[in-house]
Amino acid sequence: MTVTHIVLFAFKKDAQPSDVKDACVQMLALKDNCLHPTSGKPYIVSSQGGLNNSPEGMSDGHEHGFVVEFASVEDRDYYVHKDPSHTKFKDMVIPLVTGVKVVDFEAGVF
């Protein structure tokens, strides 16, 4: 069963717009940069994201959202805990943010 991984970023107010854009581009590039440890091929099923434009005012300062889909819990777990490209991305983005929220789910599992 696929796993949907939702990530929300609250960038620091003094973060340079070019750094924020670069971080977002690099987040989306993980789809191609993260390689399966056995096959050596990209394993992220899909990835999309962008700037919040909700009129509800419920983002709690998290202005950028991303949705990443994995084919399995095992792929998601490798991404979160071991993938070197993801680790490199986290090391780059953490200094730029004041907060990150992550929610993962399998559709229909309540």
MOPAC internal coordinates of N, CA, C and O (Angstrom, degrees):
PM7 1SCF
backbone

  N    0.0000 0     0.00 0     0.00 0    0    0    0
  C    1.4524 1     0.00 0     0.00 0    1    0    0
  C    1.5333 1   108.79 1     0.00 0    2    1    0
  O    1.2310 1   120.34 1   -41.94 1    3    2    1
  N    1.3141 1   116.95 1   138.06 1    3    2    1
  C    1.4588 1   120.80 1  -178.34 1    5    3    2
  C    1.5329 1   111.26 1   -69.91 1    6    5    3
  O    1.2310 1   121.60 1   -25.85 1    7    6    5
  N    1.3243 1   114.54 1   154.15 1    7    6    5
  C    1.4572 1   122.28 1   176.75 1    9    7    6
  C    1.5212 1   107.76 1  -118.52 1   10    9    7
  O    1.2310 1   120.93 1   -51.70 1   11   10    9
  N    1.3275 1   115.82 1   128.30 1   11   10    9
  C    1.4536 1   122.15 1   175.60 1   13   11   10
  C    1.5197 1   108.07 1   -98.94 1   14   13   11
  O    1.2310 1   120.75 1   -52.77 1   15   14   13
  N    1.3113 1   116.17 1   127.23 1   15   14   13
  C    1.4702 1   124.95 1  -175.02 1   17   15   14
  C    1.5296 1   106.82 1  -115.93 1   18   17   15
  O    1.2310 1   120.33 1   -67.16 1   19   18   17
  N    1.3357 1   116.97 1   112.84 1   19   18   17
  C    1.4622 1   121.83 1  -179.14 1   21   19   18
  C    1.5204 1   108.77 1  -106.84 1   22   21   19
  O    1.2310 1   120.75 1   -50.79 1   23   22   21
  N    1.3330 1   116.16 1   129.21 1   23   22   21
  C    1.4576 1   121.86 1  -179.09 1   25   23   22
  C    1.5287 1   108.54 1  -126.50 1   26   25   23
  O    1.2310 1   121.03 1   -49.49 1   27   26   25
  N    1.3276 1   115.64 1   130.51 1   27   26   25
  C    1.4610 1   121.73 1   177.05 1   29   27   26
  C    1.5239 1   109.08 1  -119.86 1   30   29   27
  O    1.2310 1   120.37 1   -48.23 1   31   30   29
  N    1.3326 1   116.89 1   131.77 1   31   30   29
  C    1.4558 1   122.10 1   179.78 1   33   31   30
  C    1.5192 1   110.90 1  -112.56 1   34   33   31
  O    1.2310 1   120.79 1   -43.57 1   35   34   33
  N    1.3294 1   116.09 1   136.43 1   35   34   33
  C    1.4620 1   123.33 1   167.96 1   37   35   34
  C    1.5237 1   105.76 1  -110.46 1   38   37   35
  O    1.2310 1   120.60 1   -76.71 1   39   38   37
  N    1.3219 1   116.46 1   103.29 1   39   38   37
  C    1.4560 1   120.41 1  -179.51 1   41   39   38
  C    1.5234 1   110.26 1   -78.55 1   42   41   39
  O    1.2310 1   121.23 1   -30.72 1   43   42   41
  N    1.3282 1   115.25 1   149.28 1   43   42   41
  C    1.4608 1   120.78 1   177.57 1   45   43   42
  C    1.5186 1   109.53 1   -60.01 1   46   45   43
  O    1.2310 1   120.78 1   -35.64 1   47   46   45
  N    1.3244 1   116.12 1   144.36 1   47   46   45
  C    1.4718 1   120.85 1  -178.82 1   49   47   46
  C    1.5230 1   111.93 1   -60.44 1   50   49   47
  O    1.2310 1   120.04 1   149.82 1   51   50   49
  N    1.3431 1   117.52 1   -30.18 1   51   50   49
  C    1.4616 1   120.41 1  -179.03 1   53   51   50
  C    1.5274 1   113.19 1   -93.91 1   54   53   51
  O    1.2310 1   120.00 1  -172.74 1   55   54   53
  N    1.3196 1   117.61 1     7.26 1   55   54   53
  C    1.4652 1   120.24 1   176.93 1   57   55   54
  C    1.5266 1   108.93 1   -65.96 1   58   57   55
  O    1.2310 1   121.12 1   -44.91 1   59   58   57
  N    1.2953 1   115.46 1   135.09 1   59   58   57
  C    1.4640 1   120.26 1   179.65 1   61   59   58
  C    1.5259 1   109.80 1   -67.29 1   62   61   59
  O    1.2310 1   119.84 1   -44.54 1   63   62   61
  N    1.3306 1   117.92 1   135.46 1   63   62   61
  C    1.4674 1   120.34 1   179.11 1   65   63   62
  C    1.5368 1   112.71 1   -52.98 1   66   65   63
  O    1.2310 1   120.28 1   143.29 1   67   66   65
  N    1.3134 1   117.07 1   -36.71 1   67   66   65
  C    1.4687 1   119.29 1   179.45 1   69   67   66
  C    1.5302 1   110.93 1   -66.75 1   70   69   67
  O    1.2310 1   119.86 1   146.04 1   71   70   69
  N    1.3409 1   117.88 1   -33.96 1   71   70   69
  C    1.4647 1   121.04 1   177.49 1   73   71   70
  C    1.5220 1   111.11 1   -70.33 1   74   73   71
  O    1.2310 1   120.68 1   141.25 1   75   74   73
  N    1.3324 1   116.31 1   -38.75 1   75   74   73
  C    1.4664 1   120.56 1   177.93 1   77   75   74
  C    1.5247 1   109.50 1   -64.44 1   78   77   75
  O    1.2310 1   120.74 1   133.48 1   79   78   77
  N    1.3318 1   116.19 1   -46.52 1   79   78   77
  C    1.4696 1   119.66 1   179.38 1   81   79   78
  C    1.5215 1   110.46 1   -61.00 1   82   81   79
  O    1.2310 1   120.08 1   135.75 1   83   82   81
  N    1.3293 1   117.44 1   -44.25 1   83   82   81
  C    1.4579 1   121.48 1   179.44 1   85   83   82
  C    1.5302 1   110.91 1   -60.50 1   86   85   83
  O    1.2310 1   120.34 1   137.42 1   87   86   85
  N    1.3295 1   116.96 1   -42.58 1   87   86   85
  C    1.4673 1   120.63 1   178.54 1   89   87   86
  C    1.5240 1   110.72 1   -61.42 1   90   89   87
  O    1.2310 1   120.41 1   138.75 1   91   90   89
  N    1.3258 1   116.83 1   -41.25 1   91   90   89
  C    1.4641 1   120.24 1   179.55 1   93   91   90
  C    1.5260 1   111.41 1   -66.76 1   94   93   91
  O    1.2310 1   120.40 1   138.10 1   95   94   93
  N    1.3189 1   116.85 1   -41.90 1   95   94   93
  C    1.4643 1   120.94 1   177.46 1   97   95   94
  C    1.5282 1   109.94 1   -62.44 1   98   97   95
  O    1.2310 1   120.77 1   137.48 1   99   98   97
  N    1.3349 1   116.13 1   -42.52 1   99   98   97
  C    1.4674 1   119.71 1   179.76 1  101   99   98
  C    1.5300 1   111.59 1   -67.57 1  102  101   99
  O    1.2310 1   120.29 1   145.05 1  103  102  101
  N    1.3329 1   117.05 1   -34.95 1  103  102  101
  C    1.4702 1   119.67 1   176.96 1  105  103  102
  C    1.5301 1   109.47 1   -61.01 1  106  105  103
  O    1.2310 1   120.27 1   133.67 1  107  106  105
  N    1.3211 1   117.10 1   -46.33 1  107  106  105
  C    1.4609 1   120.38 1   179.95 1  109  107  106
  C    1.5323 1   111.89 1   -68.25 1  110  109  107
  O    1.2310 1   120.31 1   150.07 1  111  110  109
  N    1.3224 1   117.01 1   -29.93 1  111  110  109
  C    1.4702 1   121.26 1  -179.99 1  113  111  110
  C    1.5269 1   112.25 1   -69.76 1  114  113  111
  O    1.2310 1   120.41 1   163.60 1  115  114  113
  N    1.3401 1   116.82 1   -16.40 1  115  114  113
  C    1.4599 1   119.06 1   178.35 1  117  115  114
  C    1.5244 1   111.72 1   -58.37 1  118  117  115
  O    1.2310 1   120.28 1   152.92 1  119  118  117
  N    1.3307 1   117.06 1   -27.08 1  119  118  117
  C    1.4688 1   120.50 1   178.95 1  121  119  118
  C    1.5294 1   110.98 1   -56.59 1  122  121  119
  O    1.2310 1   120.54 1   143.43 1  123  122  121
  N    1.3169 1   116.57 1   -36.57 1  123  122  121
  C    1.4664 1   120.89 1   179.61 1  125  123  122
  C    1.5279 1   112.82 1   -95.90 1  126  125  123
  O    1.2310 1   120.39 1   153.93 1  127  126  125
  N    1.3167 1   116.86 1   -26.07 1  127  126  125
  C    1.4663 1   120.96 1  -174.76 1  129  127  126
  C    1.5239 1   113.84 1   -85.61 1  130  129  127
  O    1.2310 1   119.91 1   155.94 1  131  130  129
  N    1.3191 1   117.77 1   -24.06 1  131  130  129
  C    1.4675 1   120.67 1   179.77 1  133  131  130
  C    1.5271 1   108.79 1   -84.31 1  134  133  131
  O    1.2310 1   121.05 1   -61.16 1  135  134  133
  N    1.3290 1   115.60 1   118.84 1  135  134  133
  C    1.4599 1   121.00 1  -175.64 1  137  135  134
  C    1.5184 1   110.36 1  -113.03 1  138  137  135
  O    1.2310 1   121.28 1   -41.39 1  139  138  137
  N    1.3154 1   115.16 1   138.61 1  139  138  137
  C    1.4638 1   121.23 1   179.77 1  141  139  138
  C    1.5256 1   109.62 1   -62.06 1  142  141  139
  O    1.2310 1   119.73 1   -43.20 1  143  142  141
  N    1.3396 1   118.13 1   136.80 1  143  142  141
  C    1.4625 1   120.39 1  -175.65 1  145  143  142
  C    1.5265 1   114.47 1   -65.04 1  146  145  143
  O    1.2310 1   120.09 1   157.87 1  147  146  145
  N    1.3181 1   117.42 1   -22.13 1  147  146  145
  C    1.4653 1   120.32 1  -179.08 1  149  147  146
  C    1.5267 1   112.00 1   -98.35 1  150  149  147
  O    1.2310 1   120.83 1   130.07 1  151  150  149
  N    1.3419 1   116.02 1   -49.93 1  151  150  149
  C    1.4729 1   119.86 1  -175.73 1  153  151  150
  C    1.5248 1   112.98 1   -83.51 1  154  153  151
  O    1.2310 1   120.14 1   156.33 1  155  154  153
  N    1.3325 1   117.33 1   -23.67 1  155  154  153
  C    1.4563 1   120.44 1  -175.91 1  157  155  154
  C    1.5113 1   113.79 1    73.80 1  158  157  155
  O    1.2310 1   120.56 1  -168.53 1  159  158  157
  N    1.3391 1   116.54 1    11.47 1  159  158  157
  C    1.4653 1   121.73 1  -178.81 1  161  159  158
  C    1.5267 1   109.69 1  -108.53 1  162  161  159
  O    1.2310 1   120.44 1   -23.88 1  163  162  161
  N    1.3557 1   116.77 1   156.12 1  163  162  161
  C    1.4643 1   119.30 1   175.92 1  165  163  162
  C    1.5327 1   110.65 1   -56.63 1  166  165  163
  O    1.2310 1   120.49 1   -39.86 1  167  166  165
  N    1.3165 1   116.67 1   140.14 1  167  166  165
  C    1.4692 1   120.53 1  -176.33 1  169  167  166
  C    1.5225 1   113.85 1  -122.80 1  170  169  167
  O    1.2310 1   119.50 1   175.71 1  171  170  169
  N    1.3102 1   118.55 1    -4.29 1  171  170  169
  C    1.4696 1   120.07 1   175.55 1  173  171  170
  C    1.5209 1   107.31 1   -76.18 1  174  173  171
  O    1.2310 1   120.60 1   -54.25 1  175  174  173
  N    1.3223 1   116.46 1   125.75 1  175  174  173
  C    1.4635 1   121.66 1  -176.53 1  177  175  174
  C    1.5178 1   110.62 1   -70.00 1  178  177  175
  O    1.2310 1   120.09 1   132.95 1  179  178  177
  N    1.3327 1   117.44 1   -47.05 1  179  178  177
  C    1.4591 1   121.46 1   179.39 1  181  179  178
  C    1.5185 1   109.55 1  -155.33 1  182  181  179
  O    1.2310 1   121.40 1   -22.38 1  183  182  181
  N    1.3246 1   114.93 1   157.62 1  183  182  181
  C    1.4606 1   120.97 1   179.30 1  185  183  182
  C    1.5174 1   108.38 1  -153.17 1  186  185  183
  O    1.2310 1   120.97 1   -47.86 1  187  186  185
  N    1.3259 1   115.75 1   132.14 1  187  186  185
  C    1.4561 1   120.50 1   175.66 1  189  187  186
  C    1.5182 1   109.04 1  -149.81 1  190  189  187
  O    1.2310 1   120.80 1   -19.50 1  191  190  189
  N    1.3022 1   116.07 1   160.50 1  191  190  189
  C    1.4546 1   118.74 1   179.66 1  193  191  190
  C    1.5060 1   111.55 1  -179.76 1  194  193  191
  O    1.2310 1   121.55 1    -5.05 1  195  194  193
  N    1.3381 1   114.65 1   174.95 1  195  194  193
  C    1.4503 1   119.57 1   179.74 1  197  195  194
  C    1.5109 1   112.13 1   173.10 1  198  197  195
  O    1.2310 1   121.66 1     9.28 1  199  198  197
  N    1.3174 1   114.42 1  -170.72 1  199  198  197
  C    1.4541 1   124.56 1  -177.85 1  201  199  198
  C    1.5271 1   110.31 1   -79.47 1  202  201  199
  O    1.2310 1   120.81 1   -46.09 1  203  202  201
  N    1.3181 1   116.06 1   133.91 1  203  202  201
  C    1.4673 1   121.50 1   178.05 1  205  203  202
  C    1.5263 1   110.22 1   -59.74 1  206  205  203
  O    1.2310 1   120.47 1   -46.99 1  207  206  205
  N    1.3241 1   116.71 1   133.01 1  207  206  205
  C    1.4665 1   121.08 1   173.37 1  209  207  206
  C    1.5201 1   111.25 1  -132.19 1  210  209  207
  O    1.2310 1   120.38 1  -156.95 1  211  210  209
  N    1.3270 1   116.88 1    23.05 1  211  210  209
  C    1.4527 1   121.09 1  -179.66 1  213  211  210
  C    1.5283 1   111.03 1   -70.37 1  214  213  211
  O    1.2310 1   120.24 1   -44.88 1  215  214  213
  N    1.3346 1   117.15 1   135.12 1  215  214  213
  C    1.4594 1   120.25 1   176.88 1  217  215  214
  C    1.5380 1   112.88 1   -83.29 1  218  217  215
  O    1.2310 1   119.91 1  -179.87 1  219  218  217
  N    1.3322 1   117.79 1     0.13 1  219  218  217
  C    1.4687 1   120.90 1  -173.79 1  221  219  218
  C    1.5242 1   114.18 1   -77.72 1  222  221  219
  O    1.2310 1   119.79 1   159.36 1  223  222  221
  N    1.3276 1   118.01 1   -20.64 1  223  222  221
  C    1.4527 1   120.46 1  -179.98 1  225  223  222
  C    1.5215 1   113.91 1    68.33 1  226  225  223
  O    1.2310 1   119.85 1  -148.21 1  227  226  225
  N    1.3122 1   117.88 1    31.79 1  227  226  225
  C    1.4629 1   122.46 1  -175.76 1  229  227  226
  C    1.5293 1   112.89 1  -112.33 1  230  229  227
  O    1.2310 1   119.46 1  -163.83 1  231  230  229
  N    1.3252 1   118.63 1    16.17 1  231  230  229
  C    1.4613 1   120.89 1  -173.08 1  233  231  230
  C    1.5260 1   113.46 1   -81.14 1  234  233  231
  O    1.2310 1   119.99 1   168.04 1  235  234  233
  N    1.3193 1   117.63 1   -11.96 1  235  234  233
  C    1.4640 1   121.54 1   178.96 1  237  235  234
  C    1.5277 1   111.41 1    53.75 1  238  237  235
  O    1.2310 1   120.72 1  -142.63 1  239  238  237
  N    1.3533 1   116.24 1    37.37 1  239  238  237
  C    1.4525 1   121.01 1   177.53 1  241  239  238
  C    1.5150 1   115.15 1    84.84 1  242  241  239
  O    1.2310 1   119.74 1   177.96 1  243  242  241
  N    1.3096 1   118.10 1    -2.04 1  243  242  241
  C    1.4701 1   121.79 1   179.10 1  245  243  242
  C    1.5257 1   107.89 1   -89.04 1  246  245  243
  O    1.2310 1   121.36 1   -77.28 1  247  246  245
  N    1.3374 1   115.01 1   102.72 1  247  246  245
  C    1.4642 1   120.62 1  -170.69 1  249  247  246
  C    1.5204 1   115.19 1   -91.77 1  250  249  247
  O    1.2310 1   120.09 1   163.99 1  251  250  249
  N    1.3303 1   117.44 1   -16.01 1  251  250  249
  C    1.4639 1   120.82 1  -177.25 1  253  251  250
  C    1.5234 1   109.17 1  -126.34 1  254  253  251
  O    1.2310 1   120.86 1   -47.45 1  255  254  253
  N    1.3280 1   115.96 1   132.55 1  255  254  253
  C    1.4612 1   120.72 1  -179.60 1  257  255  254
  C    1.5127 1   111.79 1  -126.35 1  258  257  255
  O    1.2310 1   121.58 1   -32.40 1  259  258  257
  N    1.3336 1   114.59 1   147.60 1  259  258  257
  C    1.4604 1   121.29 1  -179.37 1  261  259  258
  C    1.5179 1   109.36 1  -137.22 1  262  261  259
  O    1.2310 1   121.03 1   -36.31 1  263  262  261
  N    1.3191 1   115.64 1   143.69 1  263  262  261
  C    1.4576 1   122.41 1   176.72 1  265  263  262
  C    1.5237 1   107.41 1  -124.45 1  266  265  263
  O    1.2310 1   121.43 1   -59.68 1  267  266  265
  N    1.3331 1   114.88 1   120.32 1  267  266  265
  C    1.4631 1   121.79 1  -178.14 1  269  267  266
  C    1.5212 1   107.35 1  -120.16 1  270  269  267
  O    1.2310 1   120.43 1   -45.65 1  271  270  269
  N    1.3116 1   116.78 1   134.35 1  271  270  269
  C    1.4671 1   120.83 1  -179.57 1  273  271  270
  C    1.5243 1   110.10 1  -113.85 1  274  273  271
  O    1.2310 1   121.76 1   -46.12 1  275  274  273
  N    1.3268 1   114.24 1   133.88 1  275  274  273
  C    1.4659 1   122.30 1   177.43 1  277  275  274
  C    1.5209 1   109.30 1  -116.58 1  278  277  275
  O    1.2310 1   120.30 1   -29.37 1  279  278  277
  N    1.3171 1   117.04 1   150.63 1  279  278  277
  C    1.4641 1   121.66 1  -179.93 1  281  279  278
  C    1.5250 1   112.20 1   -72.77 1  282  281  279
  O    1.2310 1   120.32 1   157.32 1  283  282  281
  N    1.3347 1   116.99 1   -22.68 1  283  282  281
  C    1.4643 1   119.41 1  -175.73 1  285  283  282
  C    1.5231 1   111.15 1  -155.21 1  286  285  283
  O    1.2310 1   121.11 1   -16.16 1  287  286  285
  N    1.3137 1   115.47 1   163.84 1  287  286  285
  C    1.4610 1   121.93 1   173.98 1  289  287  286
  C    1.5234 1   109.53 1   -61.32 1  290  289  287
  O    1.2310 1   120.28 1   141.86 1  291  290  289
  N    1.3200 1   117.07 1   -38.14 1  291  290  289
  C    1.4609 1   121.22 1  -179.45 1  293  291  290
  C    1.5366 1   111.33 1   -62.00 1  294  293  291
  O    1.2310 1   120.47 1   137.62 1  295  294  293
  N    1.3433 1   116.70 1   -42.38 1  295  294  293
  C    1.4622 1   119.64 1   177.66 1  297  295  294
  C    1.5224 1   110.61 1   -64.77 1  298  297  295
  O    1.2310 1   120.22 1   136.47 1  299  298  297
  N    1.3344 1   117.18 1   -43.53 1  299  298  297
  C    1.4593 1   120.49 1   177.76 1  301  299  298
  C    1.5271 1   110.73 1   -60.74 1  302  301  299
  O    1.2310 1   120.41 1   136.22 1  303  302  301
  N    1.3212 1   116.82 1   -43.78 1  303  302  301
  C    1.4611 1   120.31 1  -178.93 1  305  303  302
  C    1.5307 1   111.68 1   -64.42 1  306  305  303
  O    1.2310 1   120.28 1   140.74 1  307  306  305
  N    1.3284 1   117.07 1   -39.26 1  307  306  305
  C    1.4676 1   119.71 1   176.31 1  309  307  306
  C    1.5289 1   109.73 1   -62.05 1  310  309  307
  O    1.2310 1   120.43 1   133.94 1  311  310  309
  N    1.3165 1   116.79 1   -46.06 1  311  310  309
  C    1.4667 1   122.55 1   178.42 1  313  311  310
  C    1.5265 1   111.10 1   -56.34 1  314  313  311
  O    1.2310 1   120.46 1   130.86 1  315  314  313
  N    1.3085 1   116.72 1   -49.14 1  315  314  313
  C    1.4620 1   121.40 1  -175.55 1  317  315  314
  C    1.5216 1   112.21 1   -68.65 1  318  317  315
  O    1.2310 1   119.99 1   138.73 1  319  318  317
  N    1.3261 1   117.62 1   -41.27 1  319  318  317
  C    1.4583 1   120.57 1  -170.03 1  321  319  318
  C    1.5235 1   116.51 1  -103.46 1  322  321  319
  O    1.2310 1   119.85 1   156.27 1  323  322  321
  N    1.3490 1   117.89 1   -23.73 1  323  322  321
  C    1.4670 1   118.22 1  -170.15 1  325  323  322
  C    1.5231 1   116.33 1  -132.64 1  326  325  323
  O    1.2310 1   119.50 1   158.26 1  327  326  325
  N    1.3131 1   118.56 1   -21.74 1  327  326  325
  C    1.4667 1   119.13 1  -172.96 1  329  327  326
  C    1.5321 1   110.66 1   -63.33 1  330  329  327
  O    1.2310 1   119.76 1   -59.21 1  331  330  329
  N    1.3424 1   118.07 1   120.79 1  331  330  329
  C    1.4684 1   120.08 1  -177.44 1  333  331  330
  C    1.5228 1   113.89 1   -64.52 1  334  333  331
  O    1.2310 1   119.81 1   147.52 1  335  334  333
  N    1.3201 1   117.96 1   -32.48 1  335  334  333
  C    1.4708 1   120.17 1   178.23 1  337  335  334
  C    1.5243 1   110.58 1   -67.98 1  338  337  335
  O    1.2310 1   120.50 1   139.63 1  339  338  337
  N    1.3226 1   116.64 1   -40.37 1  339  338  337
  C    1.4640 1   120.40 1   177.86 1  341  339  338
  C    1.5233 1   110.28 1   -67.11 1  342  341  339
  O    1.2310 1   120.31 1   138.81 1  343  342  341
  N    1.3305 1   117.01 1   -41.19 1  343  342  341
  C    1.4615 1   120.81 1   178.65 1  345  343  342
  C    1.5308 1   110.44 1   -61.15 1  346  345  343
  O    1.2310 1   120.36 1   136.31 1  347  346  345
  N    1.3141 1   116.92 1   -43.69 1  347  346  345
  C    1.4659 1   121.53 1   178.18 1  349  347  346
  C    1.5274 1   110.37 1   -61.67 1  350  349  347
  O    1.2310 1   120.46 1   138.04 1  351  350  349
  N    1.3349 1   116.73 1   -41.96 1  351  350  349
  C    1.4641 1   120.47 1   178.32 1  353  351  350
  C    1.5321 1   110.61 1   -62.57 1  354  353  351
  O    1.2310 1   120.21 1   133.52 1  355  354  353
  N    1.3246 1   117.21 1   -46.48 1  355  354  353
  C    1.4729 1   120.33 1   179.69 1  357  355  354
  C    1.5282 1   110.56 1   -58.65 1  358  357  355
  O    1.2310 1   120.19 1   136.47 1  359  358  357
  N    1.3274 1   117.25 1   -43.53 1  359  358  357
  C    1.4637 1   120.88 1   179.34 1  361  359  358
  C    1.5313 1   111.38 1   -60.45 1  362  361  359
  O    1.2310 1   120.29 1   145.60 1  363  362  361
  N    1.3266 1   117.06 1   -34.40 1  363  362  361
  C    1.4567 1   121.78 1  -179.87 1  365  363  362
  C    1.5270 1   111.44 1   -76.15 1  366  365  363
  O    1.2310 1   119.64 1   139.29 1  367  366  365
  N    1.3349 1   118.29 1   -40.71 1  367  366  365
  C    1.4670 1   120.49 1  -171.39 1  369  367  366
  C    1.5315 1   113.25 1   -84.17 1  370  369  367
  O    1.2310 1   119.41 1   149.76 1  371  370  369
  N    1.3126 1   118.73 1   -30.24 1  371  370  369
  C    1.4658 1   121.53 1  -175.63 1  373  371  370
  C    1.5362 1   112.62 1   -53.66 1  374  373  371
  O    1.2310 1   118.73 1   137.03 1  375  374  373
  N    1.3408 1   120.03 1   -42.97 1  375  374  373
  C    1.4715 1   118.39 1   178.97 1  377  375  374
  C    1.5337 1   114.27 1   -66.24 1  378  377  375
  O    1.2310 1   119.99 1   165.40 1  379  378  377
  N    1.3305 1   117.63 1   -14.60 1  379  378  377
  C    1.4631 1   121.64 1  -177.03 1  381  379  378
  C    1.5217 1   113.72 1   -93.31 1  382  381  379
  O    1.2310 1   119.82 1   169.80 1  383  382  381
  N    1.3280 1   117.96 1   -10.20 1  383  382  381
  C    1.4634 1   120.22 1  -171.52 1  385  383  382
  C    1.5273 1   112.32 1  -116.47 1  386  385  383
  O    1.2310 1   122.31 1   -24.67 1  387  386  385
  N    1.3419 1   113.18 1   155.33 1  387  386  385
  C    1.4656 1   119.82 1   171.60 1  389  387  386
  C    1.5174 1   110.68 1  -101.82 1  390  389  387
  O    1.2310 1   120.97 1   164.74 1  391  390  389
  N    1.3207 1   115.75 1   -15.26 1  391  390  389
  C    1.4536 1   119.32 1   179.40 1  393  391  390
  C    1.5103 1   112.62 1  -165.19 1  394  393  391
  O    1.2310 1   121.65 1   -29.96 1  395  394  393
  N    1.3310 1   114.44 1   150.04 1  395  394  393
  C    1.4638 1   122.42 1   175.89 1  397  395  394
  C    1.5201 1   106.86 1  -137.39 1  398  397  395
  O    1.2310 1   120.52 1   -45.77 1  399  398  397
  N    1.3174 1   116.61 1   134.23 1  399  398  397
  C    1.4609 1   121.52 1   173.70 1  401  399  398
  C    1.5227 1   107.72 1  -120.69 1  402  401  399
  O    1.2310 1   121.13 1   -41.06 1  403  402  401
  N    1.3213 1   115.45 1   138.94 1  403  402  401
  C    1.4616 1   120.85 1   179.94 1  405  403  402
  C    1.5191 1   108.49 1  -132.99 1  406  405  403
  O    1.2310 1   120.76 1   -47.33 1  407  406  405
  N    1.3190 1   116.16 1   132.67 1  407  406  405
  C    1.4605 1   123.14 1   173.65 1  409  407  406
  C    1.5174 1   107.34 1  -133.21 1  410  409  407
  O    1.2310 1   120.51 1   -50.94 1  411  410  409
  N    1.3240 1   116.63 1   129.06 1  411  410  409
  C    1.4625 1   122.46 1   176.38 1  413  411  410
  C    1.5233 1   108.42 1  -117.92 1  414  413  411
  O    1.2310 1   121.01 1   -34.02 1  415  414  413
  N    1.3302 1   115.68 1   145.98 1  415  414  413
  C    1.4607 1   118.38 1   175.29 1  417  415  414
  C    1.5167 1   111.44 1  -154.69 1  418  417  415
  O    1.2310 1   121.50 1   -22.07 1  419  418  417
  N    1.3260 1   114.74 1   157.93 1  419  418  417
  C    1.4521 1   122.94 1   169.05 1  421  419  418
  C    1.5246 1   105.33 1  -106.11 1  422  421  419
  O    1.2310 1   120.13 1   -51.64 1  423  422  421
  N    1.3209 1   117.36 1   128.36 1  423  422  421
  C    1.4506 1   122.20 1  -175.36 1  425  423  422
  C    1.5284 1   111.47 1   -54.15 1  426  425  423
  O    1.2310 1   121.26 1   -49.74 1  427  426  425
  N    1.3164 1   115.20 1   130.26 1  427  426  425
  C    1.4520 1   121.39 1   175.91 1  429  427  426
  C    1.5120 1   115.46 1    81.76 1  430  429  427
  O    1.2310 1   119.45 1   178.90 1  431  430  429
  N    1.3237 1   118.65 1    -1.10 1  431  430  429
  C    1.4572 1   121.22 1   178.16 1  433  431  430
  C    1.5193 1   107.24 1   -94.31 1  434  433  431
  O    1.2310 1   120.91 1   -66.36 1  435  434  433
  N    1.3384 1   115.87 1   113.64 1  435  434  433
  C    1.4750 1   120.76 1  -174.82 1  437  435  434
  C    1.5095 1   112.09 1  -116.52 1  438  437  435
  O    1.2310 1   120.10 1   180.00 1  439  438  437

